């Protein structure tokens, strides 16, 4: 009788050095165009760098961050940025989910509907902003003209009103960002096996129960990724709001990116603007980490 011997341990295989030569063409642009400017911006936030070649730059340590803590205008813009990001991301996801579910059905001319759904994505943000400025125009805009014809009002200056500017801009953000979310969710729906829906229907499950037990579990990873990415993109929005309102009226739509832009390129405070960028990156990273940790913990249960 012979005793079975355990197979010899094998050391983990080290990656071939040739792999690094294949990665370098993609790694070098990332280091030069993303990591490099990020590190330079972090270093700049600890200085009093200002515009002008003759202006000396001195190391100030945490002075810029200390000034930020007492800058009420910056924290107001930060609050507006959070309202904007949540106000765009949540309705955008819900509407895109409904549209994706509709476009997943065997409808007539479905190919045309899918093509039209991505039209806003193909338009530059500057063009979208100019187009919606015309829609919101107080005298010749389509929106006000429609309201006048329906006898619902004499016209409102949507982008200049203190109470209407931010909601009006949020509507534009939802419209402009829906195609990306819709296409991503539609791609996720294509991966849900039809056999599961058929089996659930045979068992007597209705449409809502099939969505809750079959569609949503398969779609949840895509939804989680898109929600997180959309929140980051929306919070860091610049061009769309800049074209629509330029942060006005009275700073009601001044997002943090607009505030940092003004500090850097209107007032020439590069060090202070860099400190704003560092704070925004840190806070958003913490919020997303907490959000993703909670969602992943829920998926494991």
Order of alpha helices (4+ residues) and beta strands (2+ residues): alpha-alpha-alpha-alpha-alpha-alpha-alpha-alpha-alpha-alpha-alpha-alpha-alpha-alpha-alpha
